[in-house]
Amino acid sequence: MYLRCDGIGTCTRFCHLCPGSERSCMRRRMQRWTASLPTRKAILRDVKRLMCPCYKYGLLRNHIHRRSILCEALQHNLPPFTPPPHTEDSVYPMPRVIFRMFDYTDDPEGPVMPGSHSVERFVIEENLHCIIKSHWKERKTCAAQLVSYPGKNKIPLNYHIVEVIFAELFQLPAPPHIEVMYTTLLIELCKLQPGSLPQVLAQATEMLYMRLDTMSTTCVDRFINWFSHHLSNFQFRWSWEDWSDCLTQDPESPKPKFVREVLEKCMRLSYHQRILDIVPPTFSALCPANPTCIYKYGDESSNSLPGHSVALCLAVAFKSKATNDEIFSILKDVPNPNQDDDDDEGFSFNPLKIEVFVQTLLHLAAKSFSHSFSALAKFHEVFKTLAESDEGKLHVLRVMFEVWRNHPQMIAVLVDKMIRTQIVDCAAVANWIFSSELSRDFTRLFVWEILHSTIRKMNKHVLKIQKELEEAKEKLARQHKRRSDDDDRSSDRKDGALEEQIERLQEKVESAQSEQKNLFLVIFQRFIMILTEHLVRCETDGTSVLTPWYKNCIERLQQIFLQHHQIIQQYMVTLENLLFTAELDPHILAVFQQFCALQA
């Protein structure tokens, strides 16, 4: 498998002042996995070979076919071109890495595939990329155009199509189009070519599975999402026995983790018993748990638990459609284990109150997502009061996780709803994700889906307020432009109202940006803490640092930098001064330095 940047092993950007080592770091950051690069000599040799008047792989060479016409045409003298000099404000495109999956040995019976370093391969791929770019919104049209590619009988077209689609799906930091488009496109291609393309796709899936050990964690996430969605459209049929090698490996290794995550995603698109039926009994250890609610006050052994009697009273009150005031009255008698005497109001941070209330409410609303959302809405005031402090917000998330530990999808949607309704804030979610309660699930995919969703919500919130501020400023500028009489007092009054609105919006923007900066500081600080603890522990025990957990964690850190690079770039100075200092361990500091080189 080959990985290349713009065909000659360099970044597709003008790196005027970028040292070779930094350029190499940037290229590594964008790779899906480690492999070799072609030489410039090989590319130049292919270019010269294409100058000969021959047709191969069905490629049209119009510059040769119309040479006689071009020779007699008007000749133009092109002026010299000087690239603009580098400045501090220069914005460069992200490095681009060429993706390779197949070579000529993967399809020995069909037409010969162009060499991995050949220009023909690049031309075919570029044409297929253009087709996808032109028709990606209409999957049926896009699939029909791909399978109708000119000269398809002279090349293994299905291999090229699959390779190009996966190249876009795995492109870092983000694919050109939404991920679900590639799933629907491959499904449509399987329908158009049922006798050939599914076999090629299965072969590609097997190859990707075999290379999971060296695959980027971000790409593994996309592989999981695509594969589970694809299986759900084909009755979840797969030869799982071929992947039985994962059963003997460390559960934290890439292969068993991949299979576990795929089955969990499949369960979201089906139901638990169906997943148990589609896999062999030997895979039971990797099957997801039954996604049921865990209610700690529900069995006879819970009678001795603190708050049991209050939980029973709450259950009766919820079923009788009690009001918020009635719930407050019941909770007022719950003792606070953190202090001897509760405050007068009875609503300071009390972990037992939160535990009894959240456990009972989520248990009674466990029937569906809608029931849970309605419960959050109806008792929103109670949630806001109990989770008024940072500790309260964190404890609400902890208890919710205890109740739905076996149902990752429910956890994700409840966290999303709590953020939208401002029961918890984004910083609380980040602290919860890095807390000791989630240490066993830290490398699971749903945890990072929640974190990225939280970051996106914060970013959208800031952009929304900034847009409102810009619109208010534009409105004020238009009013100034329309004003023709300085003595127009009504215009002055309108200007005064707008200026007050602009001041309020300016304060909201500054507050939102402060929250955004704090969120990233919390995330990176917690990353540094857990990675440092791991490195110190390995050094003390004399064990290798490069464990599966470390690989996953360090690549998750890279993922945060890459996927949110435009926002993080605003806070580079703060991060460098407060967190990523020279005293930091080189393993962690290298990630930040590579990110800085990416933006240089």
N, C-alpha and C positions, 0 to 999 in steps of 0.2 A: 504494500500500500504506500502511495506517495502523497506527500503534502507539499504544495508549491505556492509561492507567492508570485503572481503575475507571470508565471511561466519560467522565470529565471532565478527564483530563489531569493528575491528581495521584496520589500514592502511596496505596495502600489501607492506610494505617496512621495512627494519631494522632501526628503529628509536632508535639508541643507546642512544643518549643524548637528545631526544626530549621530553619535559614535556608533561604530559597528556593533559593539556589545549591547547597547541599548536597543538597536534595531533588531538584533537577534532575540532579545527579551520580548519585544513587541510581537514578533512573529510567533514565538512559543505561546504567548497568551492567547492567540487566536487559533491555535491548532486543536483539532479534535483528538488526535493522539500522536505519539512520536513516530517519526519515520524519516526517510531520506529525501533529499532535494536534488533536482536535476542540475546539470551544469549549463553555463551559457553556451559552451561549444556545441552541446547537443541541440539547443534551440536554433543556433545560427546554421547548423548543418541542415536542419529540417527546413528552414526558410530558403536556403539555397536550392534544396531539392525540389521545393514547390515551384521554382522558376521554370522547370522543364515542362514542355507542353504535353503532359499526360494527365489523365483523369483517374483518381483513385477514391474509393469509398463514396462515389457519387457526388463529390464536391465540385461545384461549378467554379471555374477560374476565368472569370470574364475578362481579366486583364490580358490573358493569353488568347482567348477566343476572338477578341476584338482588337488585337494588336495592330492590324493594318489600319483600322479606323483611327485608333488612338495616335498612331504615328503621324497621320495627316491632319489631326485636329490642332486647334490653336494652342500654342504652348504658353504657359503662364510662369512668370518668374515669382516665386514665393519669397517674400521678404524674410530676413532672419528673425527668429523668435527668441526673445530673452525672457526666461522665467522671472517672475517678480521676486524680489529679495525677501528673505524671511524677516518677519516683524513679530513683536510680542502678541499682536492680535491675530496672527495667522491661524486659520482653522484648517486642519488637514483631514482627509478621509481616513477612516479606520483601515488598518492593514487587512489585506484579503489573502486568504489561504485557499489554494486549489485542492479540492477533495478528490480522492481516488479510492475506489473499492475493488474494481475488477481489472484483470488483465487478460491477455489472450488465452491463458490456460483455463479460465473459468468457463469458457464456452467452446470446447474442442470440436464440437460437431457442426456448429453454425459458421457464418462468415467470420473472418478473422477480425478481431478488435484492433483498432489502431494502437500503437505503442503508447505507454503512459506519458512519454515525453514528446510525442509527435505533435506537430502543429495541427494535423487533421483532427486529432482528438479534441484539441481546444476549439477548433472551428465548429465541430459537431455539437459540443457542449454549449457553446455560445448561442448557436441557433436554437437549441432546445430551451435554454434560459430565456431567450427572447419570446418564444412561443408562450411560455408560462407567464412571463411578464405582461404579455398582450391580452391573455385570455383567462387570467387567474380568477376573475369574478364569476366566470361561467364554467363550471367543472366539466360539463359534458362537451362543450365546444373545445375546451383546452385539451381534454383527453383525445378527442377525435383528431385535432391538429397534430398532437404528438405522434400518434400511431400512423399518421399519413405523411410523415417526414419524407422528403424526396430522397431517393437512393436507399430506401430502407432495406432493400434486398441485398445490398452490398456491405451492410454493417449489422452487427447484433443490436438492433435498435432497442429491444426491451432492456438490455443491460445498460445501455446509455441512458435511457429514460429513468430507470430506477436510480442509477448513480447520480444523475442531475437532481432528482427530487430530494434524495437524501442529502445531497450537498447543500441545498437551500434550507432544508429542515434543520440541519446541524450547524448552519452558519452562525458564527459568533460576532458580536454579542447577541444579535437577534436575527431571526430569519426575515427575509424580505416581505413575507406575507404572514397572515395569522396561521398558527400551527394546524388548526383543524382543516384548513384548505388542502394541505398536503395529504391528510388522511382521506378526505373525500375524493381527491384526484386519483389516488392509488386505487381506491375502491372502484371508481369509474373505469379505470384502465383494466382492472381485473375482469370487469363485465364485458369490455370490448374485446379483450384477448384472453378468454377463459382457458384456452389450451396451452398458452405459453407464458404469459406474464406472471400468473401466480407462482409458477415454479421458480422464476427468476427472483421474485420477491421473497420467497421462502429461503432461497439460497443466500440472498443478501442479509436476511434476518439471522440466519445461522452464522454468517461471517461476522456480523456485528456482535452477536452473543459471544463468539470466541474471542473477540478483542475487547471485551468489557474491562479487562484488567488495566488497559492503557488508555481507556476512553475518558474524555472529559466528563466530569460529573454533570455539568449543564446539558451535555448531549445525551447522557444516560437518562436524565429526566425526560427529555423530549422523546427518546426512544421508548421509554415506558408509556408515555401518554399515547404515542402513535400506535404501538403494538396492542395495547389493551383496547383502544377504540376500534382498531382494525379487526381484532378477534370478535368483538361484539357484533360485527356485521356479517360474520361468517360462522355463526353458531358456536363460537369459542373452540373451534376445532384446531388442535395442534398436537404434534407428536412430542409430548412432554417427556417421554422416556429418553429421547435423545439428549435431554439436558439433565439427566440424572447425576452427572458428575458434580453438580452443585450441592448435592445432598451430603457429600463427604467433606465439604469445605467449611471453613470458618463462617458462621452465620453473618459476620460483618463484611465478608469478602464481596466483591462486586456481583458475582454470578448469583449466589443465593439471595442477595438483597434485591437484585433485579427481578428474579422470579417472584419473590414475596410482594414487591411493589406492583408488579403486573397483575397478580391475582387480586390484590386489594383494589386496584383500579377497575378490574373486571367486575368485582362485586358491586361497585357503584353503578355499573351499567347493567346489572342483573340482580341476583339475590344470593344469599350466603350458601344455601343448599346446592344451588346450581354450580357454584364454584367447586364445592366438595365433590360433585359428580363428574366434573370434566377432567380432573387431574387424578393420576394414579394414587392409591393409598399411601405409597411411599413418600409422597409430597405433602402429607398432612401437616408436617412440622412447619411448612412454608405457607400454609393456607391461612387466610385472615381469621381472626376470632369472630364469633357470632356478634353482630353489632347491636347488642342489647344494652339497656340502661342499667347501671350499677347503683342501686339505692341502698345506702348503708343502714337505713332505719327500717328496712322492709322485712327482716327475718326475726325470729324469736331471740336469737343471740344478741340482738342489738338493744335489748331492754336496758342493759346496764350502761349504754353509751350516754355521754352527756348530751342533753338536748333532745332525748328520745320523746319525752312527754310533750315538749313543745312542737316537735315534728308532727305528732299525731293531731294536735290542736290545729296546726297550720293546714294539714291535709283536709280536715273537716271544713275549715274556713274557706279554703280554695274551692272546694266542691260546692259550697253554699254561696259562691260568688261574693265573697267578702270584699269590702272596700279597702283602700290603702290605709285608712285610719285604723280600721280593725286589725289589719296585719301589724301595724306599728304597735298597737296595744298588746298583742300577743308576744311580740318580740321584746317588749320592754322588760319582761321578767327573766330574760335569758342572761345568766351571769357572764361577766367578762373575765376569761381566764388570764388576761394580761394585766389586770389591776384588781385591787381589793374592792374599791367602790367605784361604780360606774358614774358617769356624769349625770347631771340633772335631766337632760333630755333623753339620755339612754341611747344615743345614736353615734357615739364615737366608734373608732375602729374596734369591732368586736368579732374576732374570727369565728366564734361559735354561732353568733347570730347569722353571719353570712353563710356558714356551712349548713345550718338547719334550714334557712330560707331557700337558698339556691338548690340544695339537694331535693327538698320536697317539691318545689315548684317545677323543676326540670323533670322530675320523675312523673308527675301528673300530666305534664305536657309532652311526654315522650312519644306520643302516637305518630307525629309527623313533624316536618319542618314548620308547617303553618301553625300547628298548635304551639310549638315553642316560640315562634315569632309573636303570636298573640299574647302569650304569657309575659314576654319581655315588654311588650307595649302596655299591657294592662297595669303591670306593677313597676313601671318605669320609675316612678317617684321613689319607691322603696329601694330599688337598685341604686339610684343616684345618691340616696341618703346613706345607705350602708357602705357604698364604695366611694365616699367623699374623699378619703385620703388615698395616697399612693399605695399604702399597704392594703387598704380595702380593695382597690382595683385589682391588685395582684392576687389577692385571696379569692376574689370572685372567679378569676380565670383558673386558679388552682382547683377550686371545687367543681367548676364546670368540667374540667378535664377528668377529675375523678369519676364523675357521673358517666361521661361518655368516652372513657378511655378506649373502649373497643370499637368506637364509631368515628374514625378520623374525619369523615365528610361532615358529620353533625358538628364536630368541634370547629371545623373551618367555617361553616356557615354561621354558627353562633358567635364566634369571634368577630366575623364580618359585621353581623347585626349589632353587636355590642359597640363596635367602633362607630358605626353609622348613627346610633342613638346616643352616643357619647356617655355610655355607661362606663366604658374604659377608654383610655387614650392610647395612642400609638406607642409611646414610650413604655407603658405598662405591658403591652403585648411583647415588646422586644425583651424586656427584663424577664418576663415569664418564660419565653422561649429558651433563654440561657440559664434558667433556674435549675436547681438540683432535681426538682420534681420531674423535669423532662429529660434528664440526662440519659435515661435508657432509650428514649425515642428521638434523641437529638439528631441522628443521621437519617431519620425517616423523611420521605418526600413531603408528606402533608405539612410537616413543621415548617419547611422552607417555602412551601406555597403560601402559608399563612404570613410569614415574614415579608415576602415580596409583595403580597397583596396589601399588607399594612403600609409598606413604603410607598407603593403606588397611590394609595388613598391620601397619604400626607402630601405627596407631590401634586396630585390633582387639586387638593384643597388650596395649596399655595398658588397654583396657576389660576384657579378660579377667582381668587381675591385680587391677584395682580391684573387679571383681565378687567374686572369691575373698576379697578382704579384707573386703568388706561382709558376705559370708556368714559369715565367721569371727567378726566382731564381733556379728552377730545371734545366732549360736550361743552365744557367751559370755553375751550378755544374757539369753537364754532359760534358761541354766543358773543364772544369778544369781536369776532370778525363781522358778525351781523350788526353789531351796534353802530348806529350812525349818529346818535345824539348823546353827548356826554351827560346831558341833564336828564336822561331817561331813568327815573328812580325805580321803576318796576324792573328794569334790567339789573340795576344794582342789587335789588332784593334777591333776584334769581341767582345772581353771581354769588351773593353771600351764602345762600343755601347750598349751592354747589361746592363752594370752598369748604364749608363745614363738612359736607359729605366726603370730600377728598381727604380732609384731615383724619376723619374717622377711618376711612379705608386705608390710609397710609399707616395708621396705628395697627390695624388688623393685619396688614401685610407684614409689618415688622414682627408682630407677635407670631404669625404663622411661620415666618422664616426662622425665628428663634426656636420654635418647636421642631421644625424640620432639622435644623442643625443639631439640636439636642438628641433627636432620634438617631441620627448617624453617629454621634459621639457615643451614645449608649451602646449601639450595635458593635462598633469597632472596639470600644473599651472591653466589652464582654468577650469578643473574639480574642483579644490580646490576653485577657486573663486566663481563659481556658486553654489556649495554646501554650502559654507560658507554663502553666501547671503541668501540662503533658510533657513538655520538653524537660522541665526540672525533674519530674518523676522518672523519665527514661534515663536521664543522666545519673540520677541517684541509684537506680536499679541496674544500670549497665546494660540496658536493653536498647533495641533499635528504635529510633524515632519514627521511622517510616511504617507505621501501622495502618491498617485500613481506615481506622477512625481519623488518624492524622491527615491522610490523603483526602478524605471526604471533607474534613473541617477546613483545611487550607484552600481547597478548591471552592468551597462555599464562600470563603472570604473573597477569593478572586471573582466569584460570580456576582457578589454584591457590588464590587468595584465596576465590573464590566456592564452589568445591566442598568446601572443607575449612574453611569459615568458623567453624564451631562449635569446632573444635580450635584454630585459629589465634588466636581471640579470647582464649584463656587466656594467650597470650604477647605480647599487644599492647604492653605496657610495655617488654618486653625488645627487641622489634623496633624500637620507636620510639627507644629509647636507643642501640642498637648499630648499626642498619643504616639505617633510614629517618629520618635526621637532616635538619635544615634545610639542611645543606650539599649534600645530594644534588641531582642534576639535576632540575629541575621536571617533566620528562617522566616520570621514574620515580616521583618522590615523589607525583605526582598520583594514581597507582594506589592507593597506600597510603592517601592521604587520602580517596579515594572509598570505600575499604573501611571506614575508620573512620566515615565518615558513614552507611554502610549499617548499622552496628551501634549508632549513636548513639541 
